[in-house]
Amino acid sequence: EDKVVQSPLSLVVHEGDTVTLNCSYEVTNFRSLLWYKQEKKAPTFLFMLTSSGIEKKSGRLSSILDKKELFSILNITATQTGDSAIYLCAVEEGKTSYDKVIFGPGTSLSVIP
Amino acid sequence: EAQVTQNPRYLITVTGKKLTVTCSQNMNHEYMSWYRQDPGLGLRQIYYSMNVEVTDKGDVPEGYKVSRKEKRNFPLILESPSPNQTSLYFCASSFRRTDSEAFFGQGTRLTVV
């Protein structure tokens, strides 16, 4: 059965800390892995990863994919209270254009002053 | 402003009373999908649509219907809602199925009593 697993499910850190969020997956036909940030309501897009070993960066956030070991990490350096959110990992899978998206349960990050 | 609009944002209804949640996007996206989000289960795909008149089941389609008569609209229909459909629902759209980020609506909190 296709699945996406995230760890930890919940994390509390102090401002300035660096955090690493994990996402592992088991899917039949991997196409891409995506990270989203969900504050209050709608998820917003962070990264899309399709190739192993190529780091994507956006400010203090970065992510990398390992297609051999079937996982991705999302790093946040110098965390701020505004980073408090649920971080969702999703995997697009499918052979044809009619593919599906499978989300993990999310990691709830709380950054305290 | 590019956006995905869902209505209503909040809805309380009774078991068996048909309801429709509307979703509209103004970005001329081909791909649209519906998700439900439940604690501990993350986002699960209900239905998706590759283009007008092209729809397919996601992971949890039971009890739901969709239609895609126009490119911009993708309503979610619950013919006979039940309490286990109480959830937070998100509509999302993207330009293509892969290699593009998804834009999410603000969510619809549905309670079925």
Interface residues (C-beta under 8 A of the other chain):
Chain A: V4 R31 S32 L34 K41 A42 P43 T44 F45 M48 T50 L88 A90 E92 S97 Y98 D99 K100 V101 I102 F103 G104 P105 G106
Chain B: S33 Y35 G40 L41 G42 L43 R44 Q45 Y48 M50 D56 G58 D59 F90 R97 T98 D99 S100 E101 A102 F103 F104 G105 Q106 G107
